[in-house]
Amino acid sequence: MKSMLSDKELVLAFRNGDNSAMDILINRYHRKVFGYIKHLVRNHEIAQDLCQETFVKAINSLKSDGYYETGYFSAWLMRIAHNLIIDNYRKTTKLPTVPNEIGEINLFNNAKYSDETIETHLAKSQISKDLKDLINRLPEEQKTTVLMRLNLDMSFKEIAELQNISINTALGRMRYAVLNLRKMIEEKNLTMTLQ
C-alpha cells in the first residue's frame, strides 16, 4: 500500500510523476504544519493561508529539484513554514493595523498616543531601526535564533526542535548574538536607550 512508503520513497514517486504520492505527504504532515503555524501566528485564517503556501512551495521546490535529501522531509517542510511565518511577520509589522474586535479607540484621551512627543517617537524609531540593522548583520544562525526568540516569542526548546539542534546550542547562539550586538553597539557608539 502506497501510504506505507517512507517520505523519501514518496518524494521520489512524486518527482517521477505520481501526484498521489504528494497527496499522501500532505495528509501525513498537514496537521503538524498547521498546528505549528497556528501556535505561532495565533490566527486561524492566516495559519490556513500559510499552511497552504507551505505545501505549494514544497511542491514547486520538488518539481524544480530544489529539494535535496539532507535529513527528514518533515524538518524541511517545517523550515519552509517557519520562513513563511517570519516573512508574514515582517510584512504585517511594517503596516500596523487595529483589529476589528478592538472596536473604536478614543485617540484624544489615550495616554499611549498623547504623551509621547515627536522627539520620543523619532528616538524610538531610530533605536528600532538601528537594532534591526545590527540584527541583520549577525551570522545567519544567530540572526534566526534572535528573530525566533524576540519576534515570534518562541521558547528555546521550540527553537532547538525547529532547527534540529540541542537546547544548549540554541542558548549559545542567543548568547553569542547578544555579545555580538553589544560589541557592534560599542563600535558604532550607538545609544540604545531614551535619555
C-alpha positions as CSV (number, residue, x, y, z in Angstrom):
1,M,0.0,0.0,0.0
2,K,1.4,3.4,-1.0
3,S,0.6,5.1,2.4
4,M,3.1,2.7,4.0
5,L,6.0,4.2,1.9
6,S,8.7,6.3,3.5
7,D,8.8,10.1,2.9
8,K,11.9,9.5,0.8
9,E,10.1,7.0,-1.4
10,L,7.0,9.2,-1.7
11,V,9.2,12.2,-2.8
12,L,10.8,10.1,-5.4
13,A,7.5,8.8,-6.6
14,F,6.1,12.4,-6.9
15,R,9.2,13.5,-8.8
16,N,8.6,10.6,-11.2
17,G,5.1,12.0,-11.9
18,D,2.9,10.2,-9.3
19,N,0.8,13.1,-7.9
20,S,-0.9,10.8,-5.4
21,A,2.4,10.5,-3.6
22,M,2.2,14.2,-2.7
23,D,-1.4,13.8,-1.5
24,I,-0.1,11.2,1.0
25,L,2.7,13.5,2.1
26,I,0.2,16.4,2.6
27,N,-2.2,14.2,4.5
28,R,0.7,12.9,6.6
29,Y,2.0,16.4,7.6
30,H,-0.9,18.8,7.3
31,R,-1.9,18.7,10.9
32,K,1.6,19.1,12.2
33,V,2.4,22.0,9.9
34,F,-0.9,23.8,10.5
35,G,-0.6,23.3,14.3
36,Y,2.9,24.7,14.3
37,I,1.9,27.8,12.3
38,K,-1.3,28.4,14.2
39,H,0.6,28.2,17.5
40,L,2.9,31.0,16.4
41,V,0.6,33.3,14.4
42,R,-2.4,32.7,16.7
43,N,-4.8,33.4,13.8
44,H,-6.8,30.6,12.2
45,E,-7.2,32.2,8.8
46,I,-3.6,33.3,8.5
47,A,-2.5,29.9,9.6
48,Q,-4.6,28.3,6.9
49,D,-3.1,30.5,4.2
50,L,0.5,30.0,5.4
51,C,-0.1,26.2,5.6
52,Q,-1.4,26.1,2.1
53,E,1.5,28.3,0.9
54,T,3.9,25.9,2.7
55,F,2.7,23.0,0.7
56,V,2.6,25.0,-2.6
57,K,6.3,26.0,-2.0
58,A,7.2,22.4,-1.2
59,I,5.5,21.1,-4.4
60,N,7.2,23.8,-6.5
61,S,10.5,23.1,-5.0
62,L,10.2,19.3,-5.5
63,K,9.2,19.9,-9.2
64,S,12.2,22.2,-9.8
65,D,14.7,19.9,-8.0
66,G,15.1,22.4,-5.2
67,Y,14.9,19.7,-2.5
68,Y,17.9,17.7,-1.6
69,E,17.7,14.8,0.7
70,T,19.8,16.0,3.6
71,G,17.6,14.9,6.5
72,Y,14.0,14.5,7.3
73,F,11.3,15.7,4.8
74,S,9.2,16.9,7.8
75,A,12.0,19.1,9.1
76,W,12.4,20.6,5.6
77,L,8.7,21.2,5.4
78,M,8.7,22.9,8.8
79,R,11.6,25.1,7.8
80,I,9.5,26.3,4.8
81,A,6.6,27.0,7.2
82,H,8.9,28.8,9.6
83,N,10.4,31.0,6.9
84,L,6.9,31.9,5.7
85,I,5.9,32.8,9.3
86,I,8.9,35.2,9.5
87,D,8.1,36.7,6.1
88,N,4.4,37.2,7.2
89,Y,5.6,38.8,10.5
90,R,7.8,41.2,8.6
91,K,5.0,42.2,6.3
92,T,2.5,42.7,9.0
93,T,4.8,44.7,11.3
94,K,5.5,47.2,8.6
95,L,1.9,48.2,8.4
96,P,0.4,48.5,11.8
97,T,-3.4,47.9,11.9
98,V,-6.1,47.8,14.5
99,P,-8.1,44.6,14.6
100,N,-11.9,44.9,14.2
101,E,-12.6,43.3,17.5
102,I,-10.9,46.1,19.5
103,G,-13.6,48.5,18.5
104,E,-13.2,52.2,18.5
105,I,-10.3,53.8,20.2
106,N,-10.5,57.3,21.7
107,L,-7.2,58.7,20.4
108,F,-7.6,62.0,22.2
109,N,-8.0,60.5,25.7
110,N,-5.5,57.7,25.4
111,A,-2.1,58.4,27.1
112,K,-0.4,55.9,24.9
113,Y,-0.9,58.2,21.9
114,S,-0.9,61.6,23.5
115,D,2.0,61.6,26.0
116,E,4.7,60.7,23.5
117,T,6.4,63.7,21.9
118,I,7.6,63.7,18.4
119,E,11.2,63.6,19.7
120,T,10.5,60.5,21.7
121,H,8.8,58.8,18.8
122,L,11.7,59.6,16.5
123,A,14.2,58.4,19.0
124,K,12.3,55.1,19.5
125,S,12.0,54.7,15.7
126,Q,15.8,55.3,15.3
127,I,16.6,52.8,18.1
128,S,14.3,50.2,16.4
129,K,15.9,50.8,13.0
130,D,19.4,50.6,14.4
131,L,18.7,47.4,16.3
132,K,17.1,45.8,13.2
133,D,20.2,46.8,11.2
134,L,22.5,45.3,13.8
135,I,20.5,42.1,14.0
136,N,20.7,41.7,10.2
137,R,24.5,41.9,10.4
138,L,24.6,38.9,12.8
139,P,25.7,35.5,11.4
140,E,22.6,33.7,9.9
141,E,22.2,31.1,12.7
142,Q,22.4,33.8,15.4
143,K,20.1,36.1,13.5
144,T,17.5,33.4,13.0
145,T,17.6,32.5,16.7
146,V,17.2,36.1,17.8
147,L,14.2,36.6,15.4
148,M,12.5,33.4,16.6
149,R,13.0,34.3,20.2
150,L,12.1,38.0,20.1
151,N,9.8,38.4,17.2
152,L,8.0,35.0,17.3
153,D,8.2,34.6,21.1
154,M,9.4,31.0,20.7
155,S,10.9,29.1,23.6
156,F,14.5,27.8,23.3
157,K,13.0,24.3,23.2
158,E,10.9,25.2,20.2
159,I,13.8,26.9,18.5
160,A,16.0,23.8,19.1
161,E,13.4,21.4,17.8
162,L,12.7,23.5,14.7
163,Q,16.4,23.9,13.8
164,N,17.2,20.3,14.8
165,I,19.8,21.4,17.4
166,S,20.2,21.0,21.1
167,I,18.7,23.5,23.6
168,N,22.3,24.3,24.7
169,T,23.2,25.2,21.1
170,A,20.1,27.4,20.8
171,L,21.1,29.1,24.1
172,G,24.7,29.5,22.9
173,R,23.6,31.1,19.6
174,M,21.5,33.6,21.6
175,R,24.3,34.4,24.0
176,Y,26.8,35.0,21.1
177,A,24.2,37.1,19.3
178,V,23.8,39.3,22.4
179,L,27.6,39.6,22.8
180,N,28.0,40.5,19.1
181,L,25.2,43.0,19.3
182,R,26.8,44.7,22.4
183,K,30.2,44.7,20.5
184,M,28.6,46.3,17.4
185,I,26.8,48.9,19.6
186,E,30.0,49.9,21.3
187,E,31.9,50.0,18.0
188,K,29.3,52.3,16.4
189,N,28.9,54.3,19.6
190,L,25.1,53.9,19.5
191,T,22.7,54.8,22.3
192,M,20.0,52.2,22.7
193,T,18.1,53.9,25.5
194,L,16.0,57.1,25.6
195,Q,17.5,59.9,27.6
